[in-house]
Amino acid sequence: MMKFKITEVVVTFLSRLYCNTSLIMVVLCKANCGNKGVLKRPKTSDVLCKECFFKAFELEIHETITRNKLFKSGQRVAIAASGGKDSTVLAHVMKVLNERYSYNLKLILLSIDEGITGYRDDSLETVKQNRDDYQMELKILSYEELYGWTMDRIVEQIGRSNNCTFCGVFRRQALDRGAKMLEVDCVATGHNADDIAETVLMNILRGDIARLRRCTDICTSGGEDSIPRVKPLKYTYEKEIVMYAHFKKLVYFSTECIFAPNAYRGHARAFLKDLEKVRPSVIMDIIHSGEQMRFKDTIKKQIRGICQTCGFVSSCQPCKACILLEGLNRGLPKLGIGKKSKGDRMKAQQDLEKLHRVKNDF
């Protein structure tokens, strides 16, 4: 009986608490606009109303663009569109800023179809919706037409242990191929602050000095003959991108790639999230650390040039995409995985076996 009375008292108190507005503390927007705050920014911990959050979010991206001189008036810019939250928010914000600040840019959506059934084919419908919503031209290129392979077929050959290597390499080159077809001046990608911090961690853990040197660059280019890539969302938190998309009611595809759970990046992402719980500023701290990192002059620096086989950006001859593609076409899907010497031995062994078969036929 006593237990019932205590519960009744608690319920009565909670009812009065939520019904009596005088007992509810209203937090006002920190921008002093007079409106009620509806969200707390993960990046700054400021409590803002929706409109002030939109302004702050868009202004920060505008300042990133202008401070780093990412674009020039009259340029044709391809936006790498996957249908996910990052590329959708990037396309929306680029359209808004282009009109608000008169960038005078020609914006084009460039999407890559990796050939993943139940994932990319569905997300491309979202990209097409973005095309209609933002009134932008859309170009879709597939692995099938570029390489003669789809990721579904590649996974059948390689399994799920190294499939992300193929996808990442092919996708990067596919963007270069698409940019060349569209004759654009640069490609804007949706890489956010979380992505870059994860990449810094991955390169440190793998001891990949060459990539560690350039992974925090906001603009990357292989030389005069290559089309540069820029990252307008470099200093934008993933959580804020999600909040912006939610409050703006943007249409995006949120399902994770069916092959992604085995990706090495997932481990770096989990580690970063654990660090963020202890130190909320860790994402920006890692990015700034990567930007300020210096290396000994004795460390060999990779020189990015042009692949003599395919004609696209590469730091080796032939490029990684050509090596992986050769392995698939030879029936040696692991040819480009691991050290070059191992791949050379695999090719030599296969050539020797073919030679023996030819001799036996005679």
Sine and cosine of phi, psi and omega as CSV:
sin_phi,cos_phi,sin_psi,cos_psi,sin_omega,cos_omega
0.00,0.00,-0.67,0.74,0.01,-1.00
-0.90,0.43,-0.65,0.76,0.02,-1.00
-0.86,0.50,-0.63,0.77,0.01,-1.00
-0.90,0.44,-0.67,0.74,-0.03,-1.00
-0.90,0.43,-0.65,0.76,0.01,-1.00
-0.90,0.45,-0.70,0.72,0.02,-1.00
-0.88,0.47,-0.64,0.77,0.00,-1.00
-0.90,0.44,-0.64,0.77,0.03,-1.00
-0.90,0.44,-0.69,0.72,-0.01,-1.00
-0.89,0.46,-0.72,0.69,0.01,-1.00
-0.88,0.48,-0.67,0.74,0.01,-1.00
-0.89,0.46,-0.67,0.74,0.00,-1.00
-0.90,0.43,-0.70,0.72,0.00,-1.00
-0.91,0.42,-0.61,0.79,0.03,-1.00
-0.89,0.46,-0.71,0.70,0.02,-1.00
-0.91,0.41,-0.60,0.80,-0.02,-1.00
-0.88,0.47,-0.71,0.71,-0.06,-1.00
-1.00,0.10,-0.30,0.95,0.01,-1.00
-1.00,-0.04,-0.49,0.87,-0.02,-1.00
-1.00,-0.03,0.97,-0.23,-0.07,-1.00
-0.90,0.44,-0.33,0.94,-0.01,-1.00
-0.94,0.35,-0.38,0.93,-0.01,-1.00
-1.00,0.00,-0.18,0.98,-0.01,-1.00
-1.00,-0.06,0.83,-0.56,-0.01,-1.00
-0.99,0.16,0.85,-0.52,0.01,-1.00
-1.00,-0.10,0.82,-0.57,0.03,-1.00
-0.99,-0.14,0.86,-0.52,-0.03,-1.00
-0.99,0.10,0.40,-0.92,0.03,-1.00
-0.86,0.50,0.72,-0.69,-0.05,-1.00
-0.93,0.36,-0.29,0.96,0.01,-1.00
-0.97,0.22,0.04,1.00,0.04,-1.00
0.87,0.49,0.58,0.81,0.05,-1.00
-1.00,0.03,-0.16,0.99,0.00,-1.00
1.00,-0.02,-0.16,0.99,-0.01,-1.00
-1.00,0.08,0.34,-0.94,0.03,-1.00
-0.96,0.27,0.71,-0.70,0.05,-1.00
-0.95,0.32,0.69,-0.72,-0.04,-1.00
-0.88,-0.47,-0.15,0.99,-0.01,-1.00
-0.44,-0.90,0.40,-0.92,0.05,-1.00
-0.91,-0.42,0.88,-0.48,-0.06,-1.00
-0.91,0.41,0.82,-0.57,0.04,-1.00
-0.88,0.47,-0.50,0.87,-0.08,-1.00
-0.97,0.25,-0.65,0.76,-0.09,-1.00
-0.88,-0.48,-0.20,0.98,-0.07,-1.00
0.93,0.36,0.21,0.98,0.05,-1.00
-0.97,0.24,0.66,-0.75,0.09,-1.00
-1.00,0.00,0.85,-0.53,-0.07,-1.00
-0.73,-0.69,0.38,-0.93,0.18,-0.98
-0.99,0.16,0.16,-0.99,-0.06,-1.00
-0.87,0.49,-0.73,0.68,-0.07,-1.00
-0.90,0.44,-0.65,0.76,0.01,-1.00
-0.94,0.35,-0.55,0.84,0.07,-1.00
-0.91,0.42,-0.69,0.72,0.03,-1.00
-0.85,0.52,-0.71,0.70,-0.03,-1.00
-0.89,0.45,-0.72,0.70,-0.03,-1.00
-0.91,0.42,-0.68,0.74,-0.02,-1.00
-0.88,0.47,-0.76,0.65,-0.04,-1.00
-0.94,0.35,-0.61,0.80,0.00,-1.00
-0.91,0.42,-0.63,0.78,0.02,-1.00
-0.90,0.45,-0.64,0.77,0.02,-1.00
-0.93,0.37,-0.65,0.76,0.05,-1.00
-0.87,0.50,-0.69,0.73,0.00,-1.00
-0.91,0.41,-0.59,0.81,0.07,-1.00
-0.89,0.45,-0.67,0.74,-0.01,-1.00
-0.91,0.41,-0.74,0.67,-0.06,-1.00
-0.96,0.29,-0.64,0.76,-0.03,-1.00
-0.90,0.44,-0.59,0.81,-0.03,-1.00
-0.99,-0.15,0.04,1.00,0.06,-1.00
0.77,0.63,0.82,0.57,-0.08,-1.00
-0.95,0.30,-0.51,0.86,-0.07,-1.00
-0.76,-0.66,0.36,-0.93,0.11,-0.99
-0.84,-0.54,0.53,-0.85,-0.02,-1.00
-0.83,0.56,0.70,-0.71,0.05,-1.00
1.00,0.02,-0.02,1.00,-0.03,-1.00
-0.96,0.27,0.47,-0.89,0.16,-0.99
-0.99,-0.11,0.84,-0.54,-0.08,-1.00
-0.86,-0.51,0.82,-0.57,0.08,-1.00
-1.00,-0.05,0.76,-0.65,0.06,-1.00
-0.98,-0.19,0.89,-0.46,0.01,-1.00
-0.92,0.39,0.95,-0.31,-0.13,-0.99
-0.93,-0.36,0.85,-0.52,0.05,-1.00
-0.94,-0.34,-0.22,0.97,-0.07,-1.00
1.00,-0.07,-0.14,0.99,0.03,-1.00
-0.98,0.20,0.02,-1.00,-0.08,-1.00
-0.89,0.46,-0.66,0.75,-0.08,-1.00
-0.90,0.43,-0.79,0.61,-0.04,-1.00
-0.94,0.35,-0.54,0.84,0.03,-1.00
-0.92,0.39,-0.72,0.70,0.05,-1.00
-0.90,0.43,-0.64,0.77,0.03,-1.00
-0.87,0.50,-0.73,0.69,0.00,-1.00
-0.88,0.47,-0.69,0.72,-0.01,-1.00
-0.90,0.44,-0.74,0.67,-0.04,-1.00
-0.92,0.39,-0.63,0.78,0.03,-1.00
-0.89,0.46,-0.63,0.78,0.04,-1.00
-0.91,0.42,-0.69,0.72,0.00,-1.00
-0.88,0.47,-0.76,0.65,-0.04,-1.00
-0.93,0.37,-0.58,0.81,0.02,-1.00
-0.87,0.49,-0.61,0.79,0.01,-1.00
-0.99,0.14,-0.64,0.77,-0.06,-1.00
-0.93,0.36,-0.67,0.74,-0.09,-1.00
-0.95,-0.31,0.17,0.99,0.06,-1.00
0.80,0.60,0.82,0.58,0.08,-1.00
-0.91,0.41,-0.46,0.89,-0.03,-1.00
0.88,0.48,0.75,0.66,0.01,-1.00
-0.96,-0.29,0.51,-0.86,0.15,-0.99
-0.99,-0.15,0.95,-0.32,-0.09,-1.00
-0.99,-0.10,0.75,-0.66,-0.03,-1.00
-0.75,-0.67,0.68,-0.73,0.05,-1.00
-1.00,0.02,0.76,-0.64,0.04,-1.00
-0.85,-0.53,0.88,-0.47,-0.06,-1.00
-0.85,-0.53,0.60,-0.80,-0.01,-1.00
-0.93,-0.38,0.80,-0.60,0.04,-1.00
-0.99,-0.15,0.97,-0.24,-0.03,-1.00
-0.96,0.26,-0.30,0.95,-0.01,-1.00
1.00,0.09,0.76,0.65,0.03,-1.00
-0.93,-0.38,0.97,-0.25,-0.06,-1.00
-0.90,0.44,0.72,-0.70,0.02,-1.00
0.99,0.11,-0.01,1.00,0.04,-1.00
-0.77,-0.64,-0.96,0.29,-0.07,-1.00
-0.93,0.37,-0.60,0.80,0.01,-1.00
-0.89,0.46,-0.53,0.85,0.05,-1.00
-0.97,0.22,-0.65,0.76,-0.04,-1.00
-0.92,0.39,-0.46,0.89,0.02,-1.00
-0.91,0.42,-0.44,0.90,0.08,-1.00
-0.91,0.41,-0.57,0.82,0.06,-1.00
-0.93,0.37,-0.64,0.77,0.04,-1.00
-0.87,0.49,-0.66,0.75,0.03,-1.00
-0.91,0.42,-0.57,0.82,0.08,-1.00
-0.92,0.40,-0.65,0.76,0.08,-1.00
-0.87,0.49,-0.65,0.76,0.03,-1.00
-0.84,0.55,-0.71,0.70,-0.02,-1.00
-0.95,0.31,-0.65,0.76,-0.04,-1.00
-0.92,0.40,-0.64,0.77,-0.09,-1.00
-0.98,-0.19,0.00,1.00,0.04,-1.00
0.82,0.58,0.80,0.60,0.01,-1.00
-0.87,-0.49,0.50,-0.87,0.11,-0.99
-0.92,0.38,0.57,-0.82,-0.02,-1.00
-0.78,-0.62,0.76,-0.65,0.09,-1.00
-0.85,-0.52,0.82,-0.58,0.02,-1.00
-0.91,-0.42,0.82,-0.57,0.06,-1.00
-0.89,-0.45,0.62,-0.79,-0.02,-1.00
-0.91,-0.41,0.46,-0.89,0.12,-0.99
-0.86,0.51,-0.58,0.82,-0.04,-1.00
-0.85,0.53,-0.75,0.66,-0.04,-1.00
-0.98,0.22,-0.46,0.89,-0.03,-1.00
-0.99,0.10,-0.66,0.76,-0.12,-0.99
-0.86,-0.51,-0.22,0.98,-0.03,-1.00
0.99,0.14,0.18,0.98,0.00,-1.00
-0.71,-0.70,0.49,-0.87,0.17,-0.99
-0.93,-0.37,0.33,-0.94,0.01,-1.00
-0.90,0.43,-0.51,0.86,0.06,-1.00
-0.87,0.50,-0.69,0.72,0.01,-1.00
-0.95,0.32,-0.60,0.80,0.01,-1.00
-0.90,0.43,-0.67,0.75,0.01,-1.00
-0.90,0.43,-0.55,0.84,0.07,-1.00
-0.88,0.47,-0.54,0.84,-0.03,-1.00
-1.00,0.09,-0.70,0.72,-0.14,-0.99
-0.99,-0.11,-0.37,0.93,-0.10,-0.99
1.00,0.07,-0.21,-0.98,-0.08,-1.00
-0.97,-0.24,0.17,0.99,-0.04,-1.00
-1.00,0.08,-0.53,0.85,-0.04,-1.00
-0.79,-0.61,0.27,0.96,-0.10,-1.00
-0.90,0.43,-0.53,0.85,-0.02,-1.00
-0.93,0.38,-0.43,0.90,0.07,-1.00
-0.89,0.45,-0.75,0.67,0.03,-1.00
-0.87,0.50,-0.75,0.66,-0.08,-1.00
-0.89,0.46,-0.70,0.71,-0.02,-1.00
-0.90,0.44,-0.71,0.70,-0.01,-1.00
-0.91,0.42,-0.74,0.67,-0.02,-1.00
-0.90,0.43,-0.62,0.78,-0.04,-1.00
-0.92,0.40,-0.68,0.73,0.01,-1.00
-0.87,0.49,-0.69,0.73,0.01,-1.00
-0.95,0.32,-0.56,0.83,0.02,-1.00
-0.88,0.48,-0.61,0.79,0.06,-1.00
-0.90,0.44,-0.64,0.77,0.05,-1.00
-0.90,0.45,-0.68,0.74,0.01,-1.00
-0.90,0.44,-0.70,0.72,0.00,-1.00
-0.91,0.42,-0.65,0.76,0.01,-1.00
-0.89,0.46,-0.62,0.78,0.02,-1.00
-0.93,0.38,-0.65,0.76,0.03,-1.00
-0.88,0.47,-0.65,0.76,-0.05,-1.00
-0.99,0.15,-0.17,0.99,-0.01,-1.00
0.83,0.56,0.74,0.67,0.01,-1.00
-1.00,-0.01,0.26,-0.97,0.00,-1.00
-1.00,0.01,-0.44,0.90,0.05,-1.00
-0.30,-0.95,0.24,-0.97,0.03,-1.00
-0.88,-0.48,0.81,-0.58,0.05,-1.00
-0.99,-0.12,0.83,-0.56,0.00,-1.00
-0.95,-0.32,0.34,-0.94,-0.07,-1.00
-1.00,-0.03,0.39,0.92,0.02,-1.00
-0.88,0.47,0.83,-0.56,-0.01,-1.00
-0.97,-0.24,-0.03,-1.00,-0.05,-1.00
-0.87,0.49,-0.65,0.76,0.01,-1.00
-0.88,0.47,-0.68,0.73,0.00,-1.00
-0.86,0.52,-0.71,0.70,-0.06,-1.00
-0.93,0.36,-0.65,0.76,0.04,-1.00
-0.89,0.46,-0.64,0.76,0.05,-1.00
-0.89,0.46,-0.66,0.75,-0.02,-1.00
-0.91,0.42,-0.63,0.78,0.05,-1.00
-0.86,0.51,-0.74,0.68,0.01,-1.00
-0.88,0.48,-0.70,0.72,-0.01,-1.00
-0.87,0.49,-0.70,0.71,-0.04,-1.00
-0.93,0.36,-0.53,0.85,0.08,-1.00
-0.93,0.38,-0.72,0.69,-0.03,-1.00
-0.91,0.42,-0.53,0.85,0.00,-1.00
-1.00,0.00,-0.15,0.99,-0.04,-1.00
0.93,0.37,0.49,0.87,-0.04,-1.00
-1.00,0.02,1.00,0.06,-0.08,-1.00
-0.91,0.41,-0.63,0.78,-0.05,-1.00
-0.86,0.51,-0.74,0.68,0.00,-1.00
-0.96,0.27,-0.51,0.86,0.01,-1.00
-0.90,0.44,-0.52,0.85,0.01,-1.00
-0.89,0.45,-0.62,0.79,-0.17,-0.99
-0.92,-0.39,-0.05,1.00,-0.12,-0.99
-0.94,0.35,-0.34,0.94,0.03,-1.00
-1.00,-0.10,-0.01,1.00,0.02,-1.00
-0.90,0.43,0.71,-0.70,0.01,-1.00
-0.99,0.16,-0.33,0.94,0.06,-1.00
-0.71,-0.70,0.82,-0.57,-0.01,-1.00
-0.85,-0.53,0.60,-0.80,0.00,-1.00
-0.44,-0.90,0.56,-0.83,0.00,-1.00
-1.00,-0.05,-0.02,1.00,-0.03,-1.00
0.63,-0.78,-0.15,-0.99,-0.08,-1.00
-0.90,0.43,-0.53,0.85,-0.07,-1.00
-1.00,0.06,-0.07,1.00,-0.03,-1.00
-0.96,-0.28,0.39,-0.92,-0.01,-1.00
-1.00,-0.08,0.85,-0.53,-0.06,-1.00
-0.92,0.38,0.40,-0.91,0.09,-1.00
-0.88,-0.47,0.62,-0.78,-0.02,-1.00
-0.81,-0.59,0.42,-0.91,-0.05,-1.00
-0.82,-0.57,0.99,0.11,0.00,-1.00
-0.88,0.47,-0.39,0.92,-0.03,-1.00
-0.99,-0.13,0.34,0.94,-0.10,-1.00
-0.83,0.56,-0.63,0.78,-0.06,-1.00
-0.97,-0.24,0.33,0.95,-0.05,-1.00
-0.97,-0.23,0.82,-0.58,-0.03,-1.00
-0.94,0.34,0.60,-0.80,0.03,-1.00
-0.87,0.50,-0.64,0.77,0.00,-1.00
-0.87,0.49,-0.62,0.78,-0.02,-1.00
-0.96,0.28,-0.51,0.86,0.09,-1.00
-0.89,0.45,-0.68,0.73,0.03,-1.00
-0.90,0.44,-0.68,0.73,0.01,-1.00
-0.90,0.44,-0.66,0.75,0.02,-1.00
-0.89,0.46,-0.73,0.68,0.01,-1.00
-0.88,0.47,-0.61,0.79,-0.02,-1.00
-0.92,0.39,-0.78,0.63,-0.06,-1.00
-0.96,0.30,-0.42,0.91,0.07,-1.00
-1.00,0.08,-0.14,0.99,-0.02,-1.00
0.85,0.53,0.68,0.73,0.03,-1.00
-0.98,0.22,0.53,-0.85,0.01,-1.00
-1.00,-0.02,0.88,-0.47,0.06,-1.00
-0.56,-0.83,0.30,-0.95,-0.05,-1.00
-0.99,-0.13,0.83,-0.56,-0.14,-0.99
-0.94,-0.34,0.00,1.00,-0.02,-1.00
-0.97,0.25,0.70,-0.71,0.01,-1.00
-0.97,0.23,0.52,-0.86,0.04,-1.00
-0.83,0.56,0.68,-0.73,-0.06,-1.00
-0.92,0.38,-0.31,0.95,0.02,-1.00
-0.99,-0.14,-0.08,1.00,-0.12,-0.99
-0.95,0.32,-0.52,0.85,-0.07,-1.00
-0.80,0.60,-0.41,0.91,-0.01,-1.00
-1.00,-0.06,0.04,1.00,-0.06,-1.00
-0.94,0.33,0.59,-0.81,0.01,-1.00
-0.89,0.45,-0.53,0.85,0.00,-1.00
-0.85,0.52,-0.51,0.86,-0.01,-1.00
-0.86,0.51,-0.57,0.82,0.02,-1.00
-0.94,0.35,-0.66,0.75,0.04,-1.00
-0.91,0.42,-0.61,0.79,0.00,-1.00
-0.91,0.42,-0.70,0.72,0.00,-1.00
-0.89,0.45,-0.65,0.76,0.01,-1.00
-0.90,0.44,-0.67,0.74,-0.01,-1.00
-0.90,0.44,-0.64,0.77,0.00,-1.00
-0.91,0.42,-0.59,0.81,0.06,-1.00
-0.91,0.40,-0.65,0.76,0.04,-1.00
-0.91,0.42,-0.61,0.79,-0.04,-1.00
-0.91,0.42,-0.51,0.86,0.03,-1.00
-0.90,0.43,-0.56,0.83,-0.01,-1.00
-0.99,0.11,-0.64,0.77,-0.05,-1.00
-0.68,-0.74,0.99,-0.15,-0.08,-1.00
-0.85,0.53,-0.43,0.90,-0.04,-1.00
-1.00,0.05,0.11,0.99,-0.14,-0.99
-0.88,0.48,-0.52,0.85,-0.02,-1.00
-0.88,0.47,-0.78,0.63,0.01,-1.00
-0.93,0.36,-0.55,0.83,0.02,-1.00
-0.87,0.49,-0.70,0.71,-0.01,-1.00
-0.92,0.40,-0.67,0.74,0.01,-1.00
-0.88,0.48,-0.74,0.67,-0.01,-1.00
-0.90,0.43,-0.58,0.82,0.05,-1.00
-0.90,0.44,-0.68,0.74,0.03,-1.00
-0.89,0.45,-0.62,0.79,0.00,-1.00
-0.92,0.40,-0.59,0.81,-0.07,-1.00
-1.00,-0.01,-0.07,1.00,-0.07,-1.00
-0.91,0.41,0.67,-0.74,0.01,-1.00
-0.85,-0.52,0.49,-0.87,-0.05,-1.00
-0.82,-0.57,0.44,-0.90,0.03,-1.00
-0.91,0.42,0.54,-0.84,0.01,-1.00
-0.92,0.40,-0.37,0.93,-0.02,-1.00
-0.96,0.27,-0.28,0.96,0.00,-1.00
-0.96,0.27,0.79,-0.61,-0.03,-1.00
-0.92,0.39,0.77,-0.64,-0.01,-1.00
-0.98,-0.22,0.78,-0.63,0.03,-1.00
-0.94,0.35,0.70,-0.72,0.04,-1.00
-0.97,-0.23,0.87,-0.49,-0.02,-1.00
-1.00,0.09,0.78,-0.62,0.00,-1.00
-0.71,-0.71,-0.55,-0.84,-0.02,-1.00
-0.89,-0.46,0.76,-0.65,0.02,-1.00
-0.91,0.42,0.77,-0.64,-0.02,-1.00
-0.96,0.28,-0.25,0.97,-0.01,-1.00
-1.00,0.04,-0.78,0.62,-0.08,-1.00
-0.96,-0.27,-0.31,0.95,0.04,-1.00
1.00,0.09,0.24,0.97,0.01,-1.00
-0.91,-0.40,0.17,-0.99,-0.12,-0.99
-0.84,0.55,0.70,-0.72,0.00,-1.00
-0.38,-0.92,0.46,-0.89,0.09,-1.00
-0.96,-0.29,0.14,0.99,0.04,-1.00
-0.50,-0.86,0.22,-0.98,0.02,-1.00
-0.83,-0.56,0.84,-0.54,-0.21,0.98
-0.94,0.33,0.09,-1.00,-0.03,-1.00
-0.95,0.32,0.26,-0.97,-0.04,-1.00
-0.87,0.49,-0.61,0.79,-0.01,-1.00
-0.89,0.46,-0.66,0.75,0.00,-1.00
-0.92,0.38,-0.60,0.80,0.02,-1.00
-0.91,0.41,-0.72,0.69,0.01,-1.00
-0.89,0.45,-0.66,0.75,-0.01,-1.00
-0.91,0.41,-0.64,0.77,0.05,-1.00
-0.88,0.48,-0.66,0.75,0.02,-1.00
-0.88,0.47,-0.68,0.74,0.02,-1.00
-0.89,0.45,-0.70,0.71,-0.04,-1.00
-0.94,0.33,-0.45,0.89,0.03,-1.00
-0.99,0.12,-0.21,0.98,-0.11,-0.99
0.99,0.11,0.31,0.95,0.05,-1.00
-0.86,-0.51,0.96,0.29,-0.12,-0.99
-0.87,0.49,-0.37,0.93,0.00,-1.00
-1.00,-0.06,0.23,0.97,-0.04,-1.00
-0.86,0.51,-0.66,0.75,-0.05,-1.00
-1.00,-0.07,0.11,0.99,0.00,-1.00
-1.00,-0.09,0.82,-0.58,0.01,-1.00
1.00,-0.08,-0.35,-0.94,-0.08,-1.00
-0.95,0.30,0.47,-0.88,0.00,-1.00
-0.89,0.46,-0.60,0.80,-0.01,-1.00
-0.88,0.48,-0.60,0.80,0.03,-1.00
-0.90,0.43,-0.67,0.74,0.02,-1.00
-0.90,0.43,-0.63,0.78,0.02,-1.00
-0.90,0.44,-0.63,0.77,0.03,-1.00
-0.91,0.42,-0.62,0.78,0.01,-1.00
-0.90,0.44,-0.68,0.73,0.01,-1.00
-0.91,0.41,-0.67,0.74,0.00,-1.00
-0.88,0.47,-0.66,0.75,0.01,-1.00
-0.90,0.43,-0.67,0.74,0.00,-1.00
-0.92,0.40,-0.68,0.74,0.01,-1.00
-0.89,0.46,-0.63,0.78,0.02,-1.00
-0.91,0.42,-0.66,0.75,0.02,-1.00
-0.91,0.42,-0.63,0.78,0.04,-1.00
-0.90,0.44,-0.65,0.76,0.00,-1.00
-0.89,0.46,-0.65,0.76,0.03,-1.00
-0.91,0.42,-0.62,0.78,0.01,-1.00
-0.91,0.42,-0.64,0.77,0.02,-1.00
-0.90,0.43,-0.67,0.74,0.02,-1.00
-0.89,0.45,-0.65,0.76,-0.01,-1.00
-0.91,0.40,-0.50,0.86,0.02,-1.00
-0.91,0.42,-0.44,0.90,0.01,-1.00
-0.99,-0.11,0.00,0.00,0.00,0.00
